Amino acid sequence: MDVQRVWVVRAGKGGVWANEFEQRGEMVVGFAPVPDLTGATRQRVMELARAEFGEKGGSNAGGQLDAFANQIAADDLVITPERDTRELLYGRASGQYRFLAEPAFADHRHARGVEWLGRRDRDMLPERALFSLGSTLTVFKPEPQDGIAHFLLTGEVDPGRFDVDGAGGEPGEAVLASTAADEQENRNKELIAKRIRDLGWAETQELVAGVLRALGYATQVSLPGADGGVDVIACQDPLFLRPPVVKVQVKARPETNSPPSEVRALLGILDPDDRGIFVSTGGFTGSTEKEVDGNRRVQLLGMDRLVELVLEHYDALDDEVRSLIPLRRIWVLADEPD
């Protein structure tokens, strides 16, 4: 029996265009200024990509573009990780490659139709599959194919389908890996995000406070119970006498986007000199991001940025906070410059 093929097609950095993918009923990738690939053979795709990006960069981009234009077939399953959430938007490829006369967004003009079917919680997957999904590539085949396909179609994890030989995360026959260091870092971020998701609310609150201390702030963490809408208070003055005071709300709900009303509630309790940070491990709705855009009094902090801050300042975290996310440093061979 043939295994249902599965592809990951990223919706821009961090999945920023995932909602647009769903609304348009298609997936669209960039790689500008590579032109229309309609009818182009693999050899021609590689030539066009190398002409724009050089030998190594062109081989990488060309492999992904050939997979997108020529290898993805109708009824193949497609995954798009969503921005700041732990969900996977999934569907079936439903149309041939086409080149858009005008970009769908940014510089994205290479398009394929998709019948989007729904979403799955990616943290239900075993760590091996999450590691594979963490590839930095825009277009690739995650591993193991059978296990991930079964999960998408049924919503259930069959351990036997993941207990197979092979190096998870290979990008597929037509795609070259990006730099080893970037790949390793991005895949590890997937596993760290899952670890943060599994923390309870109080532990997540302590993690956020620990990150703020690593950034040079004194912090006060609210006790369990009524907190008046503030979970952590931070200030660069250890006595909290000189503003600004930063008031932080923490929502440890990986399965839920935070709506505008919750951020408005935090804004409503800020004094004139205060600043606010709204932390949501489930990310934010599009309307929340639009409403807050440009408001300097409050910052939104989703899962991706929280993971980045943990990694950037890990050595400065308290021992108790590091115990929540135990990491060890490893060395990865970097690619030689072109």
C-alpha positions as CSV (number, residue, x, y, z in Angstrom):
1,M,0.0,0.0,0.0
2,D,1.4,3.4,-1.0
3,V,2.0,5.9,1.8
4,Q,0.1,9.2,1.5
5,R,2.6,11.9,0.7
6,V,2.9,14.9,3.0
7,W,4.5,18.2,2.3
8,V,5.3,21.2,4.5
9,V,4.8,24.6,2.7
10,R,5.6,27.5,5.0
11,A,3.5,30.7,4.8
12,G,6.4,33.1,5.1
13,K,8.7,33.6,8.2
14,G,6.8,32.4,11.3
15,G,3.8,31.4,9.2
16,V,2.7,35.0,9.0
17,W,0.6,34.4,5.9
18,A,-1.2,31.3,7.1
19,N,-4.6,33.0,7.3
20,E,-4.1,34.3,3.8
21,F,-3.4,30.8,2.6
22,E,-6.6,29.6,4.0
23,Q,-8.7,32.5,2.8
24,R,-7.3,32.2,-0.8
25,G,-7.7,28.5,-0.9
26,E,-4.1,28.1,-2.1
27,M,-0.4,28.2,-0.9
28,V,2.0,30.8,-2.3
29,V,5.8,31.0,-1.9
30,G,8.3,33.7,-2.7
31,F,11.8,33.1,-4.0
32,A,11.7,36.4,-6.0
33,P,13.0,37.2,-8.6
34,V,12.7,33.7,-10.0
35,P,10.2,34.0,-12.9
36,D,7.3,31.9,-14.1
37,L,8.1,28.1,-13.8
38,T,5.0,26.9,-15.8
39,G,6.2,23.9,-17.9
40,A,9.8,24.2,-16.6
41,T,11.7,21.0,-16.2
42,R,13.8,20.4,-13.0
43,Q,16.9,21.3,-14.9
44,R,15.4,24.6,-16.1
45,V,14.1,25.4,-12.6
46,M,17.6,24.9,-11.2
47,E,19.2,27.0,-13.9
48,L,16.8,29.9,-13.2
49,A,17.3,29.7,-9.5
50,R,21.1,29.6,-9.8
51,A,21.0,32.6,-12.1
52,E,19.4,34.6,-9.3
53,F,21.0,33.1,-6.1
54,G,24.3,31.7,-7.2
55,E,25.5,28.1,-7.1
56,K,24.8,27.1,-3.5
57,G,21.8,29.4,-2.8
58,G,20.4,28.5,-6.2
59,S,20.6,24.8,-5.6
60,N,18.7,25.2,-2.3
61,A,16.0,27.5,-3.7
62,G,15.8,25.5,-7.0
63,G,15.2,22.2,-5.2
64,Q,12.4,23.7,-3.2
65,L,10.8,25.4,-6.2
66,D,11.0,22.2,-8.3
67,A,9.3,20.4,-5.4
68,F,6.6,23.1,-5.3
69,A,6.0,23.4,-9.1
70,N,6.6,19.8,-10.2
71,Q,6.6,17.2,-7.4
72,I,3.6,18.1,-5.3
73,A,0.7,16.2,-6.8
74,A,-3.1,16.6,-6.6
75,D,-4.3,15.0,-3.4
76,D,-1.0,15.2,-1.6
77,L,-1.4,16.4,1.9
78,V,0.0,19.9,2.7
79,I,0.9,21.3,6.1
80,T,1.3,25.0,7.0
81,P,2.5,25.8,10.5
82,E,0.6,28.8,11.8
83,R,2.2,31.9,13.3
84,D,2.7,31.9,17.1
85,T,0.4,28.9,17.7
86,R,1.1,25.2,17.9
87,E,-1.4,24.4,15.2
88,L,-0.9,22.9,11.8
89,L,-3.2,24.1,9.0
90,Y,-3.6,21.1,6.7
91,G,-5.3,20.3,3.4
92,R,-5.0,18.5,0.0
93,A,-3.2,20.0,-3.0
94,S,-6.0,20.6,-5.6
95,G,-4.5,22.4,-8.5
96,Q,-1.5,22.8,-10.8
97,Y,1.3,25.3,-10.4
98,R,0.6,28.8,-11.5
99,F,2.5,32.1,-11.5
100,L,0.5,35.1,-10.2
101,A,0.6,38.3,-12.4
102,E,0.6,40.3,-9.1
103,P,2.0,39.0,-5.8
104,A,-0.5,37.6,-3.4
105,F,1.5,39.3,-0.6
106,A,5.0,40.5,-0.2
107,D,6.9,39.0,-3.2
108,H,5.0,35.7,-3.2
109,R,3.9,34.8,-6.7
110,H,4.4,31.0,-7.1
111,A,1.0,29.4,-6.3
112,R,-0.8,26.1,-5.9
113,G,-4.4,25.4,-5.1
114,V,-5.3,23.7,-1.8
115,E,-8.5,22.4,-0.3
116,W,-7.9,23.3,3.3
117,L,-9.4,20.7,5.7
118,G,-8.7,21.9,9.2
119,R,-6.1,22.2,11.9
120,R,-4.2,19.8,14.2
121,D,-2.4,20.4,17.4
122,R,1.2,19.7,16.4
123,D,2.3,19.0,20.0
124,M,0.4,15.8,19.9
125,L,3.2,14.5,17.6
126,P,6.2,12.6,18.9
127,E,9.4,14.6,19.3
128,R,11.0,13.0,16.2
129,A,8.2,14.4,14.0
130,L,8.4,17.8,15.7
131,F,12.1,17.8,15.0
132,S,11.4,17.1,11.3
133,L,8.8,19.9,11.2
134,G,11.4,22.3,12.5
135,S,13.3,22.5,9.3
136,T,14.0,26.0,8.1
137,L,13.1,25.1,4.5
138,T,10.0,26.7,2.9
139,V,9.1,23.5,1.0
140,F,10.0,20.0,2.2
141,K,8.7,16.5,3.1
142,P,8.6,15.8,6.8
143,E,9.3,12.4,8.3
144,P,7.9,9.9,9.0
145,Q,5.4,10.4,6.2
146,D,3.0,7.5,7.2
147,G,2.8,8.6,10.8
148,I,2.2,12.3,10.0
149,A,-0.4,11.5,7.3
150,H,-2.3,9.2,9.7
151,F,-2.3,12.0,12.3
152,L,-3.6,14.6,9.9
153,L,-6.4,12.4,8.5
154,T,-7.6,10.9,11.9
155,G,-6.4,13.3,14.6
156,E,-4.8,10.3,16.3
157,V,-1.1,9.4,16.9
158,D,-0.3,5.8,16.0
159,P,3.1,5.1,17.7
160,G,3.8,2.2,15.4
161,R,3.7,4.5,12.4
162,F,6.5,6.7,13.9
163,D,8.7,3.8,15.0
164,V,10.4,3.4,11.7
165,D,14.0,3.7,10.5
166,G,15.4,6.8,8.8
167,A,16.6,10.2,9.7
168,G,13.6,12.4,10.4
169,G,13.3,15.8,8.8
170,E,14.9,15.0,5.5
171,P,13.7,17.7,3.0
172,G,12.9,15.3,0.2
173,E,14.5,14.1,-3.0
174,A,14.6,17.4,-4.8
175,V,15.5,19.7,-1.9
176,L,19.0,20.4,-0.4
177,A,19.2,21.1,3.4
178,S,19.9,24.7,4.5
179,T,22.9,25.4,6.8
180,A,23.4,22.8,9.5
181,A,23.4,25.4,12.3
182,D,20.2,27.0,11.2
183,E,18.5,23.7,10.8
184,Q,19.5,22.5,14.2
185,E,18.5,25.7,15.9
186,N,15.0,25.8,14.3
187,R,14.3,22.2,15.0
188,N,15.3,22.6,18.6
189,K,13.0,25.6,18.9
190,E,10.1,23.2,18.1
191,L,11.0,21.0,21.0
192,I,11.5,23.9,23.4
193,A,8.1,25.4,22.4
194,K,6.5,22.0,23.2
195,R,8.3,22.0,26.6
196,I,6.9,25.5,27.4
197,R,3.5,24.5,26.3
198,D,3.5,21.7,28.8
199,L,4.3,24.0,31.7
200,G,1.5,25.0,34.0
201,W,0.3,28.6,34.3
202,A,2.3,29.3,37.4
203,E,5.5,27.8,35.8
204,T,5.0,29.9,32.7
205,Q,4.6,33.0,34.8
206,E,7.9,32.1,36.6
207,L,9.6,31.6,33.2
208,V,8.4,35.0,31.9
209,A,9.6,36.7,35.2
210,G,12.9,34.9,34.8
211,V,13.4,36.1,31.3
212,L,12.7,39.7,32.4
213,R,15.3,39.4,35.2
214,A,17.8,38.1,32.7
215,L,17.1,41.3,30.7
216,G,18.0,43.4,33.8
217,Y,14.6,43.9,35.4
218,A,13.6,43.5,39.0
219,T,10.3,41.5,39.2
220,Q,7.4,40.7,41.5
221,V,5.3,37.7,40.7
222,S,1.6,37.7,41.7
223,L,0.5,35.0,44.2
224,P,-2.2,32.5,43.1
225,G,-5.7,34.0,43.2
226,A,-7.0,37.3,42.2
227,D,-4.2,39.3,40.6
228,G,-6.1,42.3,39.2
229,G,-5.1,41.4,35.7
230,V,-1.3,41.6,36.4
231,D,0.7,38.4,36.8
232,V,4.2,39.9,36.9
233,I,5.4,43.5,37.7
234,A,8.9,44.5,36.4
235,C,11.0,47.6,36.7
236,Q,14.7,48.4,36.0
237,D,14.7,50.2,39.4
238,P,15.0,47.4,42.0
239,L,12.9,49.5,44.4
240,F,10.2,50.2,41.8
241,L,10.4,53.9,42.5
242,R,11.4,55.2,39.1
243,P,9.1,54.6,36.1
244,P,8.3,53.0,33.9
245,V,6.8,50.0,35.7
246,V,6.0,47.1,33.3
247,K,2.9,45.2,34.0
248,V,2.7,41.7,32.5
249,Q,-0.3,39.5,31.8
250,V,0.5,35.8,31.1
251,K,-2.0,33.6,29.2
252,A,-0.7,30.0,29.2
253,R,-3.2,28.7,26.8
254,P,-1.4,27.1,23.8
255,E,-4.6,26.1,22.1
256,T,-6.2,29.6,22.2
257,N,-5.4,32.9,20.4
258,S,-5.8,35.9,22.7
259,P,-8.5,38.3,21.4
260,P,-8.4,42.1,21.5
261,S,-10.6,42.4,24.6
262,E,-7.9,40.7,26.7
263,V,-5.3,43.2,25.6
264,R,-7.6,46.1,26.1
265,A,-8.2,44.9,29.7
266,L,-4.4,45.1,30.3
267,L,-4.3,48.6,28.7
268,G,-7.1,49.7,31.0
269,I,-5.1,49.1,34.2
270,L,-1.9,50.8,33.1
271,D,-1.1,54.0,34.8
272,P,0.1,56.9,32.6
273,D,3.8,56.0,32.9
274,D,3.4,52.2,32.9
275,R,4.1,49.9,30.0
276,G,2.5,46.5,29.4
277,I,3.5,43.1,28.0
278,F,0.8,40.6,27.1
279,V,2.2,37.1,26.9
280,S,0.1,34.4,25.1
281,T,1.6,31.0,24.4
282,G,-1.3,30.5,22.0
283,G,-0.6,33.6,20.0
284,F,-3.0,36.3,19.0
285,T,-5.9,36.8,16.6
286,G,-5.2,38.9,13.6
287,S,-7.5,41.6,14.9
288,T,-5.5,41.7,18.1
289,E,-2.3,42.3,16.3
290,K,-3.8,45.0,14.1
291,E,-5.3,46.8,17.1
292,V,-2.0,46.8,19.0
293,D,0.2,47.7,16.0
294,G,1.9,51.0,16.7
295,N,0.8,51.2,20.3
296,R,4.0,51.8,22.2
297,R,2.4,51.2,25.6
298,V,2.0,47.5,25.2
299,Q,3.9,44.7,23.5
300,L,2.6,41.3,22.4
301,L,4.8,38.3,23.2
302,G,3.8,35.0,21.5
303,M,5.4,31.5,21.7
304,D,8.0,32.1,19.0
305,R,9.4,35.3,20.6
306,L,9.3,33.7,24.1
307,V,11.4,30.8,22.8
308,E,13.8,33.2,21.2
309,L,14.2,35.2,24.4
310,V,14.8,32.0,26.4
311,L,17.6,31.0,24.0
312,E,19.2,34.4,23.7
313,H,19.4,34.9,27.5
314,Y,19.5,31.3,28.8
315,D,22.9,31.7,30.5
316,A,21.6,34.6,32.5
317,L,18.4,32.8,33.8
318,D,18.2,31.8,37.4
319,D,18.9,28.1,38.2
320,E,15.3,27.6,39.2
321,V,14.1,29.0,35.9
322,R,16.6,27.0,33.8
323,S,15.3,23.9,35.5
324,L,11.9,24.5,33.8
325,I,13.6,24.3,30.4
326,P,16.8,22.3,30.8
327,L,19.1,22.9,27.9
328,R,22.7,22.1,27.2
329,R,25.0,23.8,24.6
330,I,26.2,21.8,21.6
331,W,28.5,22.7,18.8
332,V,27.3,22.4,15.2
333,L,29.5,22.5,12.1
334,A,28.7,25.7,10.1
335,D,28.8,25.8,6.4
336,E,31.8,27.4,4.8
337,P,31.2,30.8,3.1
338,D,30.6,30.8,-0.7
